């Protein structure tokens, strides 16, 4: 049986399990990998390769890093490779028709949601933020509209109470890898027929900003617990401690919702070795892992050893538009 010839297009760590799985399966031949250019990182602005490039180098695959996928050099490169199919995962640019139309079997994308829910850049974070109890991955045909192509296959998993966006990201990335390996042969031999999405049920998961991390204590403890989980590791959920000078940021990395309190939202109800409880619009948020501005992340008991936080203190919310 002839191997399926694949060009893989991806950038972030979400794409790496799929690339690795395809490279190890004897049913496929990886012709090459397209990924974003190296980016300047850190104080010294040293160039850092994207995760997909690092993996592709270990796998001894040919790598191409165009500034823009729609430019002619990228189109000519894909034509030269002449793949049967293109697989895309977390690339960061929209493919032009000139590339979509090259492979005989088109282009498939691995998306981290159960489409049509959570189209867009941050499906994992928004699923947790909105209190979803399950999510999954979708293999879809790439279409000109964002994440609106026909569905080829889907797989669902629960969102665990212990999940944050990083742990859920990792589980979905592995699920996507398994699903794409299973799906390609069935799609190519005609066993799977693409199903159009119900566009009336589409939900857009916009890209997050730093400001999204600001905590609005008038929300319920459950809503804020979801926010802490959804925004870990980025942008982080944070509040501000009032001081005689400027407010000091406090990041909240882990927390649990509790019942109780009729105090003004943002009021610290308890701050001892047992718990760090803050009043919310309804319920209490118990802060278990925190990070004071300029210091390292630590558990609440560790934080308490070097910081004076008294019950009755009320956290601030600066006048910044909180889009969540």
C-alpha positions, -999 to +999 in steps of 0.1 A: +000+000+000+013+034-010+021+058+019+001+090+022+023+119+015+019+147+040+031+183+045+026+193+081+019+230+090+021+241+127+039+262+152+030+259+189+034+229+213-002+219+207+009+207+172+038+186+184+021+154+194+004+152+160+036+158+141+054+131+163+026+106+158+024+111+120+062+107+118+061+074+136+033+058+116+044+037+086+012+046+067+025+082+062+054+099+046+062+134+059+076+154+030+083+185+051+072+209+078+061+246+075+063+266+107+065+303+117+099+320+118+120+320+149+110+348+173+131+371+195+126+363+232+140+375+265+160+405+275+187+397+251+163+392+222+178+359+213+161+340+185+140+311+198+126+284+174+089+275+176+083+241+193+073+225+160+107+234+144+126+219+174+107+187+170+110+186+132+148+190+136+149+160+160+129+140+134+153+151+106+124+166+086+128+193+060+117+227+075+104+258+058+097+290+077+081+317+055+072+351+070+038+348+053+022+315+042+004+334+014+036+346-003+047+330-035+078+312-021+056+292+003+032+283-025+060+272-047+075+251-019+042+232-013+039+227-051+073+212-052+066+188-023+033+179-040+016+163-010-015+141-010-028+160+020-018+189+042-023+187+080-025+219+100-024+224+138-020+257+157-001+274+129-011+310+135-018+321+099-047+315+075-038+294+045-045+309+011-066+291-016-034+287-036-021+263-010-054+247+000-060+237-036-027+220-041-032+186-024-055+160-040-073+155-006-071+191+005-061+204+040-073+192+074-070+212+106-068+199+142-088+223+163-090+222+201-128+223+205-160+206+195-169+228+166-189+249+160-183+258+196-152+279+203-139+289+169-109+312+171-076+316+189-083+305+225-108+277+226-093+259+256-093+289+278-129+300+269-143+265+275-129+264+310-139+301+316-175+294+306-178+264+329-180+237+302-179+202+316-165+187+284-146+197+253-127+179+226-109+181+193-123+185+158-106+174+125-121+197+099-115+206+063-099+240+060-123+267+045-117+304+038-138+314+069-122+309+103-127+274+117-159+271+096-150+241+074-168+208+072-163+184+101-144+152+094-141+137+129-145+147+166-135+132+199-147+144+233-131+144+268-143+157+302-129+189+317-117+179+351-120+200+382-082+197+385-077+211+349-062+244+340-056+256+305-022+239+303-032+205+315-063+205+293-041+218+264-018+188+268-046+163+269-063+177+239-030+178+220-025+141+226-061+134+217-058+153+185-027+133+176-045+101+181-075+112+161-056+126+131-037+093+127-069+073+128-088+098+105-065+103+075-068+068+060-106+067+065-110+101+050-088+093+020-105+060+012-139+077+014-152+060+046-157+094+062-180+120+046-175+156+057-204+171+076-212+209+074-211+228+106-243+244+120-231+280+118-260+292+139-244+275+169-209+290+164-192+306+195-162+327+189-132+323+213-113+355+208-076+359+216-069+368+252-053+400+264-034+407+297-064+428+308-086+397+307-068+384+338-081+412+361-104+397+388-138+412+393-147+402+428-184+408+422-186+376+402-194+343+419-167+322+435-173+295+409-169+319+380-136+332+395-124+296+401-130+290+364-111+321+356-081+312+377-080+278+360-086+291+325-059+318+327-032+295+341-005+299+328-014+330+307-024+357+312-029+347+348-057+358+371-047+388+392-060+413+417-044+443+435-036+449+472-041+485+483-010+501+499+000+536+510+018+540+477+007+523+444-014+491+445+006+458+444-004+430+420-012+396+434-015+367+409-037+338+419-025+306+404-047+281+422-079+284+442-111+266+452-146+279+455-163+277+489-197+285+503-204+314+527-199+352+533-222+382+529-193+407+529-185+432+502-168+415+472-131+414+474-130+415+512-105+391+529-125+370+554-097+347+566-060+348+564-042+322+585-024+289+582-057+271+574-070+293+545-069+325+526-106+333+520-119+362+499-156+372+496-171+371+461-204+382+446-216+349+459-195+324+479-158+326+489-126+319+469-099+301+489-066+312+474-041+283+476-012+293+453-004+330+449+024+352+436+031+387+448+044+412+423+082+408+420+083+375+439+081+338+431+050+317+430+042+300+463+016+282+484-005+303+507+012+290+539+046+299+524+033+333+513+019+340+548+053+335+564+067+366+547+037+388+541+012+405+563-024+401+550-052+409+575-088+400+574-110+430+565-086+442+538-104+446+505-087+440+471-089+467+445-101+465+409-085+493+388-106+511+362-096+489+333-122+473+310-125+437+321-137+419+290-145+386+307 
